[in-house]
Amino acid sequence: MSDNCPEFYGDFENIPIDTKGRLIVPAAFRNALPSGVSSIIVTQWFDGCLAAFDPDGWRRIIDQLRNMGHSQVQSRQLVRAMAGRASEVKLDRQGRALIPRKRLDSVGITDRATLAGAVDCIEIWDPDKYNEAQNAVNMEEIAEGLER
């Protein structure tokens, strides 16, 4: 694993998705990827979105899933959901990623997406769901709760 962990931040709204499921990964996100990385791993994520990881970031997620054990139903379900719904996606020369249509459909993404940096991954959202989720955040309340 590389110590060169990418940092993804910012959001990019209304990114078009063609009929094949291709979307352009913004240059800011592509440039944050470690040198030589030409693919991302996309999986079902929390809060109704997809998440895209660089290969080393995905290995960190896999390690966490392995360490959960398999004795509890919830652990097995989470491992199955995340690993079973993951796909390696190559980035083409234009910076496009072909996201499997069934992954996009599973989170309600049709012809446009919002891509949001979440530090160690890129979240891929239906634009309306992203706006709703962002509008529901009360940063002060969350910060106060974390200080306890």
Contacts in CASP RR format, 6 or more apart in sequence:
PFRMAT RR
TARGET T0000
AUTHOR 0000-0000-0000
METHOD contacts of the structure
MODEL  1
MSDNCPEFYGDFENIPIDTKGRLIVPAAFRNALPSGVSSIIVTQWFDGCL
AAFDPDGWRRIIDQLRNMGHSQVQSRQLVRAMAGRASEVKLDRQGRALIP
RKRLDSVGITDRATLAGAVDCIEIWDPDKYNEAQNAVNMEEIAEGLER
1 56 0 8 1.000
1 59 0 8 1.000
1 60 0 8 1.000
2 34 0 8 1.000
2 56 0 8 1.000
4 34 0 8 1.000
4 35 0 8 1.000
4 56 0 8 1.000
5 56 0 8 1.000
5 57 0 8 1.000
5 120 0 8 1.000
6 32 0 8 1.000
6 33 0 8 1.000
6 34 0 8 1.000
6 54 0 8 1.000
6 120 0 8 1.000
7 32 0 8 1.000
7 119 0 8 1.000
7 120 0 8 1.000
8 29 0 8 1.000
8 32 0 8 1.000
8 117 0 8 1.000
8 118 0 8 1.000
8 119 0 8 1.000
8 120 0 8 1.000
8 121 0 8 1.000
8 122 0 8 1.000
9 117 0 8 1.000
9 119 0 8 1.000
10 28 0 8 1.000
10 116 0 8 1.000
10 117 0 8 1.000
11 114 0 8 1.000
11 115 0 8 1.000
11 116 0 8 1.000
11 117 0 8 1.000
11 130 0 8 1.000
12 26 0 8 1.000
12 28 0 8 1.000
12 29 0 8 1.000
12 114 0 8 1.000
12 115 0 8 1.000
12 116 0 8 1.000
13 114 0 8 1.000
13 127 0 8 1.000
13 130 0 8 1.000
14 112 0 8 1.000
14 114 0 8 1.000
14 127 0 8 1.000
15 23 0 8 1.000
15 24 0 8 1.000
15 26 0 8 1.000
15 112 0 8 1.000
15 113 0 8 1.000
15 114 0 8 1.000
15 115 0 8 1.000
16 23 0 8 1.000
16 24 0 8 1.000
16 111 0 8 1.000
16 112 0 8 1.000
17 23 0 8 1.000
17 99 0 8 1.000
17 104 0 8 1.000
17 109 0 8 1.000
17 110 0 8 1.000
17 111 0 8 1.000
17 112 0 8 1.000
17 113 0 8 1.000
20 98 0 8 1.000
20 101 0 8 1.000
21 98 0 8 1.000
21 99 0 8 1.000
21 100 0 8 1.000
21 101 0 8 1.000
21 104 0 8 1.000
22 96 0 8 1.000
22 97 0 8 1.000
22 98 0 8 1.000
22 99 0 8 1.000
23 96 0 8 1.000
23 97 0 8 1.000
23 99 0 8 1.000
23 113 0 8 1.000
23 115 0 8 1.000
23 124 0 8 1.000
24 94 0 8 1.000
24 95 0 8 1.000
24 96 0 8 1.000
24 97 0 8 1.000
25 40 0 8 1.000
25 52 0 8 1.000
25 91 0 8 1.000
25 95 0 8 1.000
25 96 0 8 1.000
25 97 0 8 1.000
25 115 0 8 1.000
25 122 0 8 1.000
26 115 0 8 1.000
29 115 0 8 1.000
29 117 0 8 1.000
29 122 0 8 1.000
30 91 0 8 1.000
30 95 0 8 1.000
33 40 0 8 1.000
33 54 0 8 1.000
34 54 0 8 1.000
34 56 0 8 1.000
37 54 0 8 1.000
37 55 0 8 1.000
38 90 0 8 1.000
38 91 0 8 1.000
39 55 0 8 1.000
39 88 0 8 1.000
39 89 0 8 1.000
39 90 0 8 1.000
39 91 0 8 1.000
40 52 0 8 1.000
40 53 0 8 1.000
40 54 0 8 1.000
40 55 0 8 1.000
40 88 0 8 1.000
40 89 0 8 1.000
40 91 0 8 1.000
40 97 0 8 1.000
40 122 0 8 1.000
41 52 0 8 1.000
41 53 0 8 1.000
41 54 0 8 1.000
41 55 0 8 1.000
41 58 0 8 1.000
41 86 0 8 1.000
41 87 0 8 1.000
41 88 0 8 1.000
41 89 0 8 1.000
42 50 0 8 1.000
42 51 0 8 1.000
42 52 0 8 1.000
42 86 0 8 1.000
42 87 0 8 1.000
42 89 0 8 1.000
42 97 0 8 1.000
42 99 0 8 1.000
42 100 0 8 1.000
42 103 0 8 1.000
42 124 0 8 1.000
43 50 0 8 1.000
43 51 0 8 1.000
43 53 0 8 1.000
43 82 0 8 1.000
43 83 0 8 1.000
43 84 0 8 1.000
43 85 0 8 1.000
43 86 0 8 1.000
43 87 0 8 1.000
43 103 0 8 1.000
44 50 0 8 1.000
44 81 0 8 1.000
44 82 0 8 1.000
44 85 0 8 1.000
44 103 0 8 1.000
44 106 0 8 1.000
44 107 0 8 1.000
45 51 0 8 1.000
45 121 0 8 1.000
45 123 0 8 1.000
47 133 0 8 1.000
48 107 0 8 1.000
48 125 0 8 1.000
48 129 0 8 1.000
49 107 0 8 1.000
49 123 0 8 1.000
49 124 0 8 1.000
49 125 0 8 1.000
49 126 0 8 1.000
49 129 0 8 1.000
49 130 0 8 1.000
50 99 0 8 1.000
50 103 0 8 1.000
50 104 0 8 1.000
50 107 0 8 1.000
50 109 0 8 1.000
50 123 0 8 1.000
50 124 0 8 1.000
50 125 0 8 1.000
51 118 0 8 1.000
51 121 0 8 1.000
51 122 0 8 1.000
51 123 0 8 1.000
51 124 0 8 1.000
52 89 0 8 1.000
52 97 0 8 1.000
52 121 0 8 1.000
52 122 0 8 1.000
52 123 0 8 1.000
52 124 0 8 1.000
53 61 0 8 1.000
53 120 0 8 1.000
53 121 0 8 1.000
53 122 0 8 1.000
57 120 0 8 1.000
57 121 0 8 1.000
58 86 0 8 1.000
60 120 0 8 1.000
61 82 0 8 1.000
62 83 0 8 1.000
65 78 0 8 1.000
65 79 0 8 1.000
65 82 0 8 1.000
65 83 0 8 1.000
68 75 0 8 1.000
68 78 0 8 1.000
68 79 0 8 1.000
69 75 0 8 1.000
70 76 0 8 1.000
70 79 0 8 1.000
85 103 0 8 1.000
85 106 0 8 1.000
87 99 0 8 1.000
87 100 0 8 1.000
87 103 0 8 1.000
89 97 0 8 1.000
89 98 0 8 1.000
89 99 0 8 1.000
90 97 0 8 1.000
90 98 0 8 1.000
91 97 0 8 1.000
92 98 0 8 1.000
99 124 0 8 1.000
104 110 0 8 1.000
104 113 0 8 1.000
107 124 0 8 1.000
107 125 0 8 1.000
107 126 0 8 1.000
107 129 0 8 1.000
108 126 0 8 1.000
108 129 0 8 1.000
109 124 0 8 1.000
109 125 0 8 1.000
109 126 0 8 1.000
110 126 0 8 1.000
112 127 0 8 1.000
113 124 0 8 1.000
113 125 0 8 1.000
113 126 0 8 1.000
113 127 0 8 1.000
114 124 0 8 1.000
114 125 0 8 1.000
114 126 0 8 1.000
114 127 0 8 1.000
114 130 0 8 1.000
114 131 0 8 1.000
115 122 0 8 1.000
115 123 0 8 1.000
115 124 0 8 1.000
115 125 0 8 1.000
116 122 0 8 1.000
116 123 0 8 1.000
116 125 0 8 1.000
116 130 0 8 1.000
117 123 0 8 1.000
125 133 0 8 1.000
END
